[in-house]
Amino acid sequence: MGSIFVLSGEDYTFPSAEIRALVETYSPSSICENLSTRIIHSDLNDTNLISKINQRGAYCRFGGWLLSKGSSIEQLSEIIGSETIETGKTFVVDSETLDRPICADLGALIKAKTNASVSLENPDIVFQLESTGREMVLGMSKDGLKTFTWRQRRPRARKFFLPSAIFPKLACLLVNLSRVKEDEYFLDPFCGTGSLLIESCLMGVNTLGFDLTRWIARGAQMNLKGFSIENGGVVRADSTNSHLPLRFVDAIATDVPYGRASSTKGKETKTIIKEFTKAAAEILSASDDTLKRSKYCVLMRPSEIEFDYDESAFELCEEHFLYVHRTLTRAISVLRRRS
Ligand SMILES: C[S@@+](CC[C@H](N)C(=O)[O-])C[C@H]1O[C@@H](n2cnc3c(N)ncnc32)[C@H](O)[C@@H]1O
């Protein structure tokens, strides 16, 4: 039956795009469809991959395999038998779109069929009951309830802080949209305090950051150290230089400098983007990629800044907008390297 992913409910296009990007990362041939604005179904069946996507998705509340669909909880629970829950394991029924009483009713049905105990706080198994608007779907995960640790990594909690630092949830989204995998190489060419670097390192990705300003590059390195990170490093470099020897890099994501809270050293942001995408085209040239996976470069900028990139090298495959305040809406552009 495949898998389902339940999104966190913000009224933006990127939560859904993030799950689609992660499914493409781990299973390029899998297909995703939105069952509703909050629920994505995929034909991906591999439990380990579903679990990885669930863990990585910043805007994903639940990821698990799809057990059943139907119009009543009796119908949904038909598939559940005594063998569904291993002896001694606990479970919970959770939902983002339905009320507690219906979850409790389904919980009672599952308890009767399996004899397992309920744990609301720390269950081994989560049954996720959701409404798509047309019908109900039931998912199951053995990962327990998903917990988020953004607070520990918020900009002010890090050793080195700058006002331009972004929040870890947004940083995680940008890394995920770049479709990078564990053991691959990720680059943030305008890394500032290292928000994207921290998220990517914690995902197990080999990570490199550049910043033009030496003390900022040092600060970012200090932030990596603060989280005992060993798979990332920061170098002082000018990322608009098109001869950086970085052909080993698999994916790029960044928050470009735009002069409000971060220095552009006198260059217009539009020029920085143009020059950097030229460099990125070289970095991501796919000649030695035996698997022929597409390579991506994700750029976030204030939406009013013209997006002038090398169209012969990149195809703009997605664009998302994030309202921050009256004078700042961020645009997130996902570029795919043309082969
Ligand atoms: C918007 S900030 C990045 C903020 C970062 N995402 C964070 O959370 O801390 C952009 C950074 O780009 C750096 N920068 C500006 N021009 C650069 C260049 N040509 N090459 C590399 N870094 C540059 C600035 O020093 C600044 O730290």
PDBQT file of the ligand as one rigid body, heavy atoms in Angstrom, charges set to zero:
ROOT
HETATM    1  C1  LIG A 401      22.689  35.736   4.765  1.00  0.00    +0.000 C 
HETATM    2  S1  LIG A 401      24.242  35.383   5.470  1.00  0.00    +0.000 S 
HETATM    3  C2  LIG A 401      24.120  33.672   5.813  1.00  0.00    +0.000 C 
HETATM    4  C3  LIG A 401      23.451  33.425   7.099  1.00  0.00    +0.000 C 
HETATM    5  C4  LIG A 401      23.436  31.943   7.452  1.00  0.00    +0.000 C 
HETATM    6  N1  LIG A 401      22.466  31.217   6.683  1.00  0.00    +0.000 N 
HETATM    7  C5  LIG A 401      23.188  31.728   8.931  1.00  0.00    +0.000 C 
HETATM    8  O1  LIG A 401      22.177  31.144   9.300  1.00  0.00    +0.000 OA
HETATM    9  O2  LIG A 401      24.010  32.206   9.730  1.00  0.00    +0.000 OA
HETATM   10  C6  LIG A 401      25.339  35.428   4.121  1.00  0.00    +0.000 C 
HETATM   11  C7  LIG A 401      26.825  35.286   4.433  1.00  0.00    +0.000 C 
HETATM   12  O3  LIG A 401      27.523  35.366   3.184  1.00  0.00    +0.000 OA
HETATM   13  C8  LIG A 401      28.807  35.940   3.413  1.00  0.00    +0.000 C 
HETATM   14  N2  LIG A 401      29.326  36.407   2.114  1.00  0.00    +0.000 N 
HETATM   15  C9  LIG A 401      29.085  37.585   1.475  1.00  0.00    +0.000 A 
HETATM   16  N3  LIG A 401      29.710  37.596   0.272  1.00  0.00    +0.000 NA
HETATM   17  C10 LIG A 401      30.358  36.411   0.151  1.00  0.00    +0.000 A 
HETATM   18  C11 LIG A 401      31.176  35.810  -0.858  1.00  0.00    +0.000 A 
HETATM   19  N4  LIG A 401      31.430  36.450  -1.993  1.00  0.00    +0.000 N 
HETATM   20  N5  LIG A 401      31.654  34.564  -0.650  1.00  0.00    +0.000 NA
HETATM   21  C12 LIG A 401      31.393  33.894   0.513  1.00  0.00    +0.000 A 
HETATM   22  N6  LIG A 401      30.641  34.421   1.503  1.00  0.00    +0.000 NA
HETATM   23  C13 LIG A 401      30.121  35.653   1.330  1.00  0.00    +0.000 A 
HETATM   24  C14 LIG A 401      28.546  37.025   4.453  1.00  0.00    +0.000 C 
HETATM   25  O4  LIG A 401      29.737  37.290   5.189  1.00  0.00    +0.000 OA
HETATM   26  C15 LIG A 401      27.430  36.379   5.297  1.00  0.00    +0.000 C 
HETATM   27  O5  LIG A 401      27.983  35.784   6.465  1.00  0.00    +0.000 OA
ENDROOT
TORSDOF 0
